[in-house]
Amino acid sequence: MRASVIGAGGIGSGIGAYLARAGHEVTLVFKHKDEASAVRANGLHVTGVQTFAVQVNVVEWPDPIPPSDLLVVAVKTYDTREALRSALGTSVKMALSAQNGLQKEEMLAEFFGQGRVIGAVMQVTATNQGKGNIFNPDVSLSHIGELDGRPSLRIRELAHILTEAGILTEPTSEIRSIEWTKTCQWIATSLLSVMSGYPYSLIFSTDWLSPLFVEIVRECAAVACADGAHIVETPSLFVNRLIDSPTDKACAWLQEKGRHLAAAWGARYKASMLLDVERRSKTEFDDVVGYVLRKARERKIETPALDFAIRQARNHVGSRLGIDG
């Protein structure tokens, strides 16, 4: 399979590395010249759940990608339209987004048409540590599905290819609900990480943060349900456990989850939004959090915990989200 991955951060590089190791022809598209030069010379070096090194083809955007059976978009949401210039005029059979948020497939459909776009929630946890070094502490169950929920041969075949490459993937008819579930979890984790400066494990295990995490998740879940989705459980998406339980039991479960993560990952793995803040980079705050907040306002759903977290985090990310109601 010929695969192109636009976005050479942790997730994009991780997906590209696994596909290349399985023998697929992978082109990785870089935004930064120095990173591109390092990977062109030395390849990708992955550590974490597995340790291996692979070579990939390297392109610097907006230079064009080669014709591709699969295009994976893994840039930050605000860079999507600019990054996709690398795919203009190129034959792409299937396109999926490994990004955060709920508008990602809409942007892909603008470029490729809805028929070539696949819904996806990719659960490759990875951080780009520079010069082609990728820290990959976890590969959990990913899901792909047709946007209209119907079963299809291409979904089954692609799930098999990804799984054979080491990215365990299942077909689903509920991709929108899984995307909403991930977004609920991502928003709570991202906002509290920026507020506190804590890594993943401490966000979950700290007693003053866990009740706020639970309330944010519940409010986002209410918005998801009003939008026609429902909250599901997967190996890496656990927020359904926090919705119906009494708050004290939900917090206790979350804190235990944090202690397990600390034992497995240590204290060094941080949410991507916190890393962006520490690097003084632009964040996905307005794109991802703003989408859910707008949906809540449209549906007249009160979100006091989410509003509080937005107020605490927005100065760190340079946003005015929520200031005008």
Residue frames relative to the residue before (quaternion, step in Angstrom):
aa qw qx qy qz dx dy dz
M 1.0000 0.0000 0.0000 0.0000 0.00 0.00 0.00
R 0.2931 -0.7240 0.5964 0.1853 3.54 -1.06 0.80
A 0.0004 -0.8168 0.5735 -0.0627 3.56 -0.52 1.22
S 0.1114 -0.7582 0.6388 0.0678 3.53 -1.07 0.84
V 0.1281 -0.7775 0.6140 0.0463 3.54 -0.99 0.91
I 0.1518 -0.7850 0.5967 0.0679 3.57 -0.58 1.18
G 0.7177 0.3290 -0.2902 0.5408 3.54 -0.45 1.26
A 0.0501 -0.8477 0.5271 -0.0319 3.56 -0.22 1.30
G 0.2732 0.7307 -0.5644 0.2700 3.56 0.93 0.92
G 0.8052 -0.2810 0.1903 0.4863 3.55 -1.21 -0.43
I 0.7216 0.4479 -0.2627 0.4579 3.58 0.72 -1.08
G 0.6738 0.4953 -0.3062 0.4548 3.59 0.84 -0.92
S 0.6712 0.4814 -0.2968 0.4792 3.58 0.92 -0.88
G 0.6341 0.5365 -0.3324 0.4468 3.57 1.04 -0.76
I 0.6635 0.4886 -0.3019 0.4795 3.58 0.88 -0.93
G 0.6578 0.5155 -0.3066 0.4556 3.57 0.92 -0.91
A 0.6539 0.5238 -0.3158 0.4453 3.57 0.97 -0.85
Y 0.6642 0.4972 -0.3141 0.4614 3.59 0.90 -0.86
L 0.6592 0.4979 -0.3139 0.4680 3.59 0.94 -0.83
A 0.6574 0.5053 -0.3161 0.4611 3.61 0.95 -0.84
R 0.6348 0.5319 -0.3352 0.4492 3.60 0.97 -0.79
A 0.6785 0.4855 -0.2829 0.4731 3.59 1.13 -0.68
G 0.6355 -0.5800 0.3148 0.4007 3.59 1.26 0.11
H 0.5003 0.6448 -0.4395 0.3752 3.59 1.24 0.12
E 0.4732 -0.6563 0.5088 0.2939 3.56 -1.18 0.59
V 0.0412 -0.8433 0.5328 -0.0564 3.55 -0.26 1.33
T 0.1045 -0.7485 0.6526 0.0539 3.52 -1.06 0.93
L 0.1474 -0.7934 0.5889 0.0448 3.55 -0.75 1.09
V 0.2283 -0.8022 0.5448 0.0869 3.57 -0.71 1.15
F 0.1816 -0.8162 0.5476 0.0299 3.54 -0.67 1.24
K 0.3863 -0.6920 0.5632 0.2338 3.51 -1.25 0.61
H 0.7767 0.3296 -0.1510 0.5150 3.58 1.05 -0.83
K 0.5046 -0.7027 0.4235 0.2687 3.55 -0.74 1.13
D 0.6664 0.5145 -0.3313 0.4260 3.61 0.87 -0.85
E 0.6417 0.5025 -0.3245 0.4799 3.59 1.04 -0.73
A 0.6340 0.5311 -0.3291 0.4557 3.57 0.99 -0.85
S 0.6644 0.5092 -0.3083 0.4519 3.59 0.91 -0.89
A 0.6526 0.5224 -0.3190 0.4467 3.59 0.96 -0.82
V 0.6962 0.4518 -0.2780 0.4837 3.60 0.91 -0.88
R 0.5990 0.5526 -0.3625 0.4521 3.59 1.05 -0.67
A 0.7186 0.4487 -0.2458 0.4710 3.57 1.01 -0.85
N 0.8472 0.2189 -0.0484 0.4816 3.57 0.84 -0.99
G 0.4894 -0.6753 0.4344 0.3402 3.61 1.21 -0.11
L 0.5708 -0.5588 0.4725 0.3723 3.53 -1.37 -0.26
H 0.1239 -0.7761 0.6163 0.0503 3.55 -1.03 0.86
V 0.1190 -0.8205 0.5591 0.0014 3.55 -0.44 1.29
T 0.0012 0.7642 -0.6450 0.0045 3.54 -1.05 0.90
G 0.4702 0.6519 -0.5058 0.3132 3.58 -1.22 0.39
V 0.8265 -0.0132 0.0381 0.5614 3.58 -0.60 -1.11
Q 0.7665 0.0420 -0.0495 0.6390 3.58 1.23 -0.52
T 0.2424 -0.7468 0.5987 0.1583 3.54 -1.26 0.42
F 0.2815 0.7427 -0.5678 0.2162 3.57 -0.69 1.09
A 0.2422 -0.7447 0.6027 0.1533 3.55 -1.34 0.30
V 0.0142 -0.7986 0.6011 -0.0271 3.58 -1.03 0.82
Q 0.3657 -0.6778 0.5872 0.2491 3.51 -1.36 0.35
V 0.0454 -0.7717 0.6340 0.0230 3.57 -1.11 0.74
N 0.5293 -0.5700 0.5067 0.3719 3.54 -1.30 0.28
V 0.2201 -0.7976 0.5555 0.0826 3.57 -1.00 0.81
V 0.0038 -0.7616 0.6475 -0.0266 3.54 -1.03 0.98
E 0.2433 -0.7434 0.6021 0.1603 3.58 -1.11 0.68
W 0.4007 -0.7261 0.4887 0.2709 3.58 -0.67 1.03
P 0.6133 -0.1287 -0.7716 -0.1091 1.59 -2.20 1.21
D 0.2407 0.7638 -0.5620 0.2067 3.63 1.05 0.60
P 0.5388 -0.6784 0.3903 0.3117 3.60 -0.96 0.82
I 0.4271 -0.6511 0.5645 0.2738 3.53 -1.25 0.58
P 0.5326 -0.5985 0.4643 0.3776 3.62 -1.17 0.31
P 0.6692 -0.4373 0.3688 0.4742 3.62 -1.21 0.15
S 0.0972 -0.8392 0.5343 -0.0293 3.56 -0.81 1.05
D 0.4204 -0.6682 0.5550 0.2623 3.54 -1.09 0.80
L 0.7896 0.0859 -0.0206 0.6072 3.56 1.12 -0.76
L 0.0972 -0.7520 0.6496 0.0554 3.52 -1.03 0.91
V 0.1110 -0.7692 0.6279 0.0413 3.55 -0.88 1.03
V 0.1730 -0.7769 0.5994 0.0847 3.59 -0.77 1.05
A 0.0464 0.8285 -0.5494 0.0977 3.56 -0.57 1.20
V 0.3876 0.6951 -0.5074 0.3305 3.59 1.12 0.63
K 0.6349 -0.4654 0.4229 0.4488 3.55 -1.30 0.08
T 0.6388 -0.5812 0.3381 0.3740 3.56 -1.03 0.79
Y 0.6787 0.5090 -0.3062 0.4318 3.61 0.94 -0.80
D 0.6756 0.4768 -0.2929 0.4800 3.62 1.25 -0.28
T 0.4063 0.7751 -0.4448 0.1907 3.59 1.24 -0.22
R 0.7136 0.4638 -0.2875 0.4394 3.58 0.64 -1.04
E 0.6489 0.5025 -0.3213 0.4725 3.59 0.98 -0.77
A 0.6761 0.5081 -0.3001 0.4412 3.58 0.90 -0.93
L 0.6595 0.5362 -0.3154 0.4221 3.59 1.00 -0.76
R 0.4284 0.6745 -0.4772 0.3657 3.60 1.24 0.02
S 0.6027 0.5737 -0.3540 0.4271 3.59 1.17 -0.59
A 0.7213 0.4302 -0.2422 0.4859 3.59 1.20 -0.45
L 0.4459 0.7016 -0.4599 0.3122 3.60 1.24 -0.08
G 0.8352 0.1843 -0.1520 0.4953 3.54 -0.88 0.96
T 0.6032 0.5492 -0.3504 0.4602 3.58 1.30 0.09
S 0.4909 -0.6492 0.4952 0.3038 3.57 -1.09 0.71
V 0.0538 0.7749 -0.6243 0.0823 3.57 -0.72 1.15
K 0.3032 -0.7853 0.5131 0.1676 3.59 -0.57 1.12
M 0.7914 0.0084 0.0302 0.6105 3.58 1.00 -0.90
A 0.0740 -0.7856 0.6132 0.0369 3.56 -1.07 0.73
L 0.0301 0.7819 -0.6224 0.0153 3.55 -1.02 0.83
S 0.3546 -0.7251 0.5566 0.1967 3.52 -1.25 0.52
A 0.2039 -0.7564 0.6115 0.1117 3.54 -0.99 0.95
Q 0.4274 0.7382 -0.4226 0.3062 3.57 1.29 0.36
N 0.5502 -0.5554 0.4964 0.3774 3.51 -1.40 -0.03
G 0.7043 0.5191 -0.3278 0.3566 3.52 -1.32 0.18
L 0.5075 -0.6845 0.4743 0.2212 3.49 -1.42 0.16
Q 0.6508 0.5025 -0.3221 0.4694 3.60 1.26 0.08
K 0.4126 0.7750 -0.4257 0.2192 3.57 1.28 -0.12
E 0.6802 0.4758 -0.3072 0.4654 3.60 0.92 -0.80
E 0.5833 0.5803 -0.3746 0.4274 3.59 1.11 -0.61
M 0.6715 0.4893 -0.3017 0.4676 3.58 0.97 -0.85
L 0.6322 0.5178 -0.3386 0.4665 3.59 1.02 -0.72
A 0.6505 0.5303 -0.3193 0.4401 3.57 0.98 -0.88
E 0.5829 0.5770 -0.3738 0.4331 3.60 1.11 -0.57
F 0.7267 0.4295 -0.2331 0.4828 3.58 1.04 -0.77
F 0.8341 0.2675 -0.0836 0.4752 3.57 0.80 -1.03
G 0.4862 -0.6158 0.4591 0.4167 3.58 1.23 -0.37
Q 0.5928 -0.6328 0.3675 0.3362 3.54 -0.97 0.88
G 0.6181 0.5959 -0.3475 0.3769 3.60 1.05 -0.67
R 0.7157 0.4242 -0.2605 0.4899 3.60 1.15 -0.48
V 0.6104 0.5712 -0.3405 0.4305 3.58 1.29 -0.10
I 0.1709 -0.7666 0.6159 0.0612 3.55 -1.00 0.96
G 0.4046 -0.6843 0.5473 0.2616 3.57 -1.00 0.79
A 0.0346 0.8220 -0.5643 0.0686 3.57 -0.95 0.83
V 0.0490 -0.7077 0.7007 0.0766 3.48 -1.33 0.60
M 0.0984 -0.8246 0.5572 0.0002 3.55 -0.22 1.34
Q 0.1460 -0.8222 0.5494 0.0296 3.56 -0.67 1.16
V 0.2872 0.7010 -0.5788 0.3018 3.52 0.56 1.29
T 0.1740 -0.8026 0.5665 0.0678 3.57 -0.33 1.25
A 0.2384 0.7856 -0.5277 0.2179 3.58 -0.48 1.16
T 0.1653 -0.7571 0.6259 0.0876 3.52 -1.26 0.60
N 0.3439 -0.7104 0.5759 0.2131 3.55 -0.97 0.88
Q 0.1730 -0.8200 0.5419 0.0632 3.57 -0.51 1.21
G 0.6543 -0.5398 0.2955 0.4394 3.56 1.29 0.24
K 0.8554 0.1414 -0.1293 0.4812 3.54 -1.25 0.69
G 0.7271 -0.4632 0.2361 0.4483 3.56 1.05 0.84
N 0.5428 0.6061 -0.4017 0.4202 3.59 1.26 0.16
I 0.0636 -0.8180 0.5705 -0.0363 3.57 -0.56 1.23
F 0.1869 -0.7597 0.6148 0.1000 3.58 -0.78 1.09
N 0.0378 -0.8238 0.5597 -0.0816 3.54 -0.55 1.29
P 0.0805 -0.8611 0.5006 0.0379 3.61 0.23 1.25
D 0.8238 0.0847 -0.0181 0.5602 3.60 1.14 -0.37
V 0.0310 -0.7224 0.6887 0.0534 3.52 -1.26 0.69
S 0.0597 -0.8153 0.5759 -0.0099 3.54 -0.37 1.25
L 0.7273 -0.4398 0.2999 0.4331 3.56 -1.31 -0.07
S 0.1821 -0.7670 0.6096 0.0835 3.57 -0.80 1.10
H 0.2005 -0.7660 0.5987 0.1208 3.56 -1.29 0.40
I 0.0290 -0.7621 0.6459 0.0335 3.54 -1.18 0.69
G 0.0967 0.8041 -0.5813 0.0788 3.56 -1.13 0.58
E 0.5812 -0.5436 0.4664 0.3862 3.52 -1.29 0.37
L 0.5757 -0.6297 0.3985 0.3364 3.56 -1.01 0.80
D 0.7130 0.4253 -0.2622 0.4920 3.60 1.12 -0.57
G 0.5849 -0.6429 0.3407 0.3585 3.58 1.28 0.19
R 0.5338 0.6409 -0.4209 0.3565 3.60 1.20 -0.16
P 0.4977 -0.6198 0.4988 0.3455 3.61 -1.16 0.49
S 0.0184 0.8063 -0.5911 0.0148 3.59 -1.11 0.57
L 0.6045 -0.5720 0.4239 0.3574 3.54 -1.23 0.57
R 0.6654 0.5172 -0.3354 0.4210 3.61 0.86 -0.84
I 0.6182 0.5276 -0.3482 0.4671 3.59 1.07 -0.64
R 0.6650 0.4939 -0.3117 0.4655 3.59 0.89 -0.88
E 0.6714 0.4982 -0.3060 0.4554 3.58 0.92 -0.86
L 0.6747 0.4814 -0.3068 0.4679 3.60 0.91 -0.83
A 0.6116 0.5370 -0.3538 0.4608 3.60 1.00 -0.72
H 0.6468 0.5131 -0.3134 0.4692 3.58 1.01 -0.81
I 0.6492 0.5183 -0.3193 0.4561 3.61 0.93 -0.87
L 0.6742 0.4926 -0.2965 0.4637 3.58 0.88 -0.93
T 0.6561 0.5117 -0.3111 0.4593 3.57 0.95 -0.87
E 0.6504 0.5111 -0.3130 0.4666 3.59 0.96 -0.84
A 0.6641 0.5004 -0.2972 0.4693 3.58 1.15 -0.59
G 0.6213 -0.5537 0.3448 0.4342 3.60 1.24 -0.20
I 0.6136 0.4840 -0.3545 0.5134 3.58 1.31 0.15
L 0.2642 -0.8039 0.5115 0.1496 3.58 0.09 1.30
T 0.0570 0.8209 -0.5541 0.1256 3.57 -0.55 1.23
E 0.1237 -0.7842 0.6053 0.0577 3.56 -1.01 0.88
P 0.4603 -0.6266 0.5409 0.3208 3.59 -1.14 0.60
T 0.0298 -0.7988 0.6007 0.0165 3.57 -1.14 0.57
S 0.3395 -0.7033 0.5811 0.2291 3.54 -1.24 0.49
E 0.6894 0.4643 -0.2543 0.4944 3.59 1.33 -0.01
I 0.1444 0.8461 -0.5077 0.0736 3.57 1.02 0.69
R 0.6354 0.5311 -0.3524 0.4359 3.62 0.97 -0.71
S 0.6531 0.5006 -0.3220 0.4681 3.60 0.96 -0.76
I 0.6427 0.5026 -0.3303 0.4746 3.60 1.01 -0.73
E 0.6330 0.5197 -0.3349 0.4659 3.59 1.01 -0.73
W 0.6455 0.5008 -0.3220 0.4784 3.59 0.98 -0.78
T 0.6408 0.5273 -0.3302 0.4497 3.59 0.95 -0.83
K 0.6541 0.4967 -0.3143 0.4761 3.57 0.92 -0.86
T 0.6523 0.5268 -0.3232 0.4388 3.58 0.94 -0.85
C 0.6165 0.5385 -0.3445 0.4596 3.60 1.00 -0.78
Q 0.6922 0.4701 -0.2707 0.4759 3.57 0.89 -0.95
W 0.6582 0.5244 -0.3071 0.4443 3.57 0.97 -0.89
I 0.6561 0.5174 -0.3253 0.4428 3.60 0.89 -0.86
A 0.6636 0.4926 -0.3147 0.4668 3.60 0.84 -0.92
T 0.6753 0.4937 -0.2991 0.4591 3.59 0.87 -0.92
S 0.6936 0.4952 -0.2880 0.4366 3.59 0.85 -0.96
L 0.6768 0.4930 -0.3076 0.4520 3.58 0.84 -0.94
L 0.7064 0.4554 -0.2806 0.4636 3.58 0.85 -0.89
S 0.6006 0.5432 -0.3705 0.4549 3.59 1.10 -0.52
V 0.6645 0.4876 -0.3045 0.4774 3.59 0.98 -0.83
M 0.6350 0.5405 -0.3251 0.4461 3.60 1.00 -0.82
S 0.8078 0.3341 -0.1288 0.4683 3.55 0.84 -1.06
G 0.3590 -0.7208 0.5092 0.3038 3.57 1.07 -0.70
Y 0.4956 0.6916 -0.3986 0.3423 3.58 1.30 0.17
P 0.4921 -0.6069 0.5228 0.3408 3.59 -1.24 0.44
Y 0.7707 -0.3777 0.2518 0.4471 3.55 -1.36 0.22
S 0.7111 0.5001 -0.2979 0.3943 3.56 0.60 -1.13
L 0.6989 0.4634 -0.2797 0.4675 3.60 0.96 -0.81
I 0.5521 0.5865 -0.4061 0.4316 3.61 1.13 -0.48
F 0.7187 0.4433 -0.2443 0.4767 3.56 0.94 -0.91
S 0.7759 0.4228 -0.2033 0.4218 3.59 0.84 -0.95
T 0.5814 0.5950 -0.3863 0.3984 3.63 1.19 -0.33
D 0.4785 -0.7362 0.3954 0.2696 3.57 -0.63 1.14
W 0.6881 0.4658 -0.3160 0.4579 3.64 1.04 -0.52
L 0.6711 0.4826 -0.3035 0.4740 3.61 1.23 -0.31
S 0.6154 0.6052 -0.3648 0.3492 3.59 0.94 -0.77
P 0.6500 0.4939 -0.3611 0.4509 3.70 0.87 -0.66
L 0.6434 0.5073 -0.3260 0.4716 3.60 1.03 -0.73
F 0.6012 0.5510 -0.3487 0.4619 3.58 1.04 -0.76
V 0.6699 0.5089 -0.2984 0.4508 3.57 0.85 -0.99
E 0.6898 0.4805 -0.2957 0.4537 3.60 0.86 -0.90
I 0.6241 0.5237 -0.3478 0.4640 3.61 1.00 -0.74
V 0.6453 0.5204 -0.3162 0.4614 3.57 0.93 -0.90
R 0.6683 0.5044 -0.3109 0.4497 3.61 0.87 -0.88
E 0.6618 0.4958 -0.3146 0.4660 3.59 0.96 -0.79
C 0.6577 0.4914 -0.3146 0.4765 3.60 0.94 -0.82
A 0.6286 0.5357 -0.3326 0.4551 3.59 1.04 -0.73
A 0.6203 0.5329 -0.3403 0.4641 3.58 1.06 -0.70
V 0.6371 0.5064 -0.3219 0.4838 3.58 1.06 -0.75
A 0.6290 0.5421 -0.3297 0.4493 3.59 0.98 -0.85
C 0.6765 0.4912 -0.2960 0.4620 3.58 0.86 -0.93
A 0.6441 0.5114 -0.3203 0.4702 3.58 1.04 -0.74
D 0.6773 0.4727 -0.2751 0.4920 3.57 1.22 -0.52
G 0.6326 -0.5833 0.3132 0.4019 3.58 1.28 0.21
A 0.5884 0.5511 -0.3756 0.4571 3.59 1.27 0.14
H 0.1870 -0.7467 0.6103 0.1871 3.55 -1.31 -0.04
I 0.5183 -0.6550 0.4618 0.2984 3.55 -1.18 0.60
V 0.1354 -0.8058 0.5760 0.0246 3.55 -0.81 1.08
E 0.3587 -0.7003 0.5650 0.2484 3.55 -1.32 0.14
T 0.0302 0.7458 -0.6652 0.0201 3.53 -1.06 0.88
P 0.7185 -0.4454 0.2801 0.4550 3.64 -1.16 0.15
S 0.7783 0.3060 -0.1847 0.5161 3.62 1.05 -0.62
L 0.6793 0.4113 -0.2865 0.5360 3.60 1.25 -0.11
F 0.0317 -0.8641 0.4967 -0.0747 3.51 -0.32 1.32
V 0.4413 0.7576 -0.4310 0.2134 3.58 1.24 -0.14
N 0.5138 0.6289 -0.4361 0.3876 3.60 1.17 -0.29
R 0.6103 0.5673 -0.3407 0.4354 3.60 1.15 -0.60
L 0.6970 0.4828 -0.2645 0.4595 3.59 1.20 -0.48
I 0.6028 0.6323 -0.3444 0.3438 3.57 1.18 -0.44
D 0.8127 0.2992 -0.1347 0.4815 3.59 0.72 -1.05
S 0.5701 0.6001 -0.3895 0.4039 3.61 1.19 -0.33
P 0.5886 -0.5141 0.4597 0.4218 3.60 -1.20 0.34
T 0.6305 -0.5924 0.3436 0.3652 3.55 -1.02 0.82
D 0.6594 0.5113 -0.3341 0.4384 3.61 0.88 -0.82
K 0.6701 0.4786 -0.3037 0.4793 3.60 0.99 -0.77
A 0.6231 0.5310 -0.3419 0.4614 3.58 1.05 -0.72
C 0.6633 0.4976 -0.3018 0.4705 3.59 0.96 -0.85
A 0.6411 0.5204 -0.3273 0.4594 3.58 0.96 -0.81
W 0.6501 0.5082 -0.3158 0.4683 3.58 0.97 -0.84
L 0.6613 0.5143 -0.3022 0.4548 3.58 0.95 -0.91
Q 0.6538 0.5132 -0.3147 0.4585 3.58 0.96 -0.82
E 0.6361 0.5024 -0.3279 0.4852 3.58 1.04 -0.71
K 0.5974 0.5542 -0.3438 0.4668 3.58 1.09 -0.72
G 0.6550 0.5159 -0.3060 0.4596 3.58 0.98 -0.84
R 0.6528 0.5089 -0.3195 0.4613 3.58 0.98 -0.77
H 0.6311 0.5166 -0.3291 0.4759 3.57 1.06 -0.72
L 0.6463 0.5148 -0.3198 0.4637 3.59 0.99 -0.83
A 0.6329 0.5329 -0.3353 0.4505 3.59 0.97 -0.80
A 0.6616 0.4986 -0.3047 0.4700 3.56 1.02 -0.80
A 0.7162 0.4574 -0.2529 0.4624 3.58 1.01 -0.83
W 0.8130 0.2797 -0.1083 0.4991 3.58 0.83 -1.00
G 0.4048 -0.6699 0.5132 0.3522 3.57 1.11 -0.56
A 0.6352 -0.5658 0.3872 0.3556 3.57 -1.28 -0.14
R 0.5563 0.6647 -0.3808 0.3220 3.60 1.20 0.04
Y 0.6428 0.5443 -0.3503 0.4095 3.63 1.10 -0.39
K 0.0850 -0.8242 0.5593 -0.0244 3.54 -0.60 1.24
A 0.6050 -0.5437 0.4399 0.3806 3.53 -1.28 0.45
S 0.6000 -0.6075 0.3854 0.3498 3.57 -1.06 0.78
M 0.6403 0.5262 -0.3469 0.4390 3.60 0.99 -0.72
L 0.6333 0.5136 -0.3361 0.4714 3.60 1.00 -0.73
L 0.6299 0.5199 -0.3358 0.4693 3.60 0.98 -0.76
D 0.6335 0.5235 -0.3295 0.4648 3.59 1.01 -0.78
V 0.6471 0.5104 -0.3178 0.4687 3.58 0.96 -0.85
E 0.6693 0.5038 -0.3045 0.4533 3.58 0.90 -0.89
R 0.6960 0.4381 -0.2659 0.5030 3.59 1.13 -0.64
R 0.3776 -0.7290 0.4663 0.3295 3.57 1.35 -0.19
S 0.3815 0.7058 -0.4871 0.3449 3.52 1.08 0.88
K 0.6117 -0.5160 0.4403 0.4071 3.53 -1.30 0.26
T 0.2522 -0.7770 0.5611 0.1338 3.58 -1.09 0.69
E 0.5375 -0.6118 0.4787 0.3282 3.55 -1.38 0.12
F 0.2475 0.8244 -0.4790 0.1725 3.57 1.32 0.28
D 0.7333 0.4300 -0.2566 0.4598 3.59 0.63 -1.09
D 0.6685 0.5223 -0.3099 0.4293 3.58 0.95 -0.87
V 0.7813 0.3599 -0.1841 0.4756 3.58 0.69 -1.08
V 0.7064 0.4258 -0.2619 0.5011 3.58 0.78 -1.00
G 0.6433 0.5484 -0.3238 0.4250 3.56 0.98 -0.85
Y 0.6126 0.5559 -0.3496 0.4399 3.59 1.02 -0.76
V 0.6939 0.4634 -0.2794 0.4751 3.58 0.85 -0.96
L 0.6375 0.5232 -0.3364 0.4547 3.60 0.97 -0.78
R 0.6481 0.5064 -0.3219 0.4689 3.60 0.96 -0.80
K 0.6328 0.5211 -0.3300 0.4682 3.60 0.99 -0.78
A 0.6396 0.5238 -0.3261 0.4584 3.58 0.99 -0.81
R 0.6633 0.4960 -0.3084 0.4678 3.58 0.94 -0.86
E 0.6343 0.5327 -0.3302 0.4527 3.60 1.00 -0.82
R 0.7441 0.4022 -0.2052 0.4925 3.57 1.00 -0.87
K 0.3789 -0.7473 0.4572 0.2983 3.58 1.38 -0.03
I 0.3511 0.7076 -0.5155 0.3321 3.55 0.96 0.99
E 0.3609 -0.7369 0.5314 0.2107 3.57 -0.76 1.04
T 0.0421 -0.8072 0.5883 -0.0238 3.56 -0.95 0.95
P 0.0281 -0.8571 0.5137 0.0273 3.64 0.59 1.03
A 0.6610 0.4920 -0.3255 0.4638 3.63 0.94 -0.76
L 0.6460 0.5033 -0.3156 0.4793 3.58 0.98 -0.83
D 0.6431 0.5227 -0.3242 0.4562 3.60 0.93 -0.86
F 0.6425 0.5218 -0.3199 0.4610 3.59 0.96 -0.87
A 0.6835 0.4847 -0.2950 0.4592 3.59 0.84 -0.94
I 0.6188 0.5336 -0.3411 0.4647 3.58 1.05 -0.74
R 0.6536 0.5114 -0.3193 0.4575 3.59 0.91 -0.88
Q 0.6860 0.4846 -0.2921 0.4575 3.59 0.96 -0.82
A 0.7446 0.4398 -0.2243 0.4492 3.58 1.00 -0.82
R 0.6144 0.6316 -0.3724 0.2912 3.59 0.96 -0.79
N 0.6176 0.5411 -0.3711 0.4336 3.63 1.02 -0.57
H 0.6315 0.5394 -0.3290 0.4495 3.58 1.12 -0.66
V 0.7639 0.3610 -0.1851 0.5019 3.58 1.09 -0.66
G 0.4832 -0.6995 0.4216 0.3154 3.59 1.26 0.10
S 0.4770 0.6693 -0.4306 0.3730 3.58 1.01 0.83
R 0.2860 -0.7205 0.6009 0.1952 3.55 -1.31 0.43
L 0.2872 0.7963 -0.4921 0.2029 3.59 1.26 0.27
G 0.8251 0.2324 -0.1871 0.4798 3.56 -0.87 0.99
I 0.5024 0.6721 -0.4272 0.3367 3.59 1.22 -0.24
D 0.7643 0.3533 -0.1863 0.5062 3.55 1.01 -0.82
G 0.7400 -0.4118 0.2256 0.4815 3.57 1.12 0.64
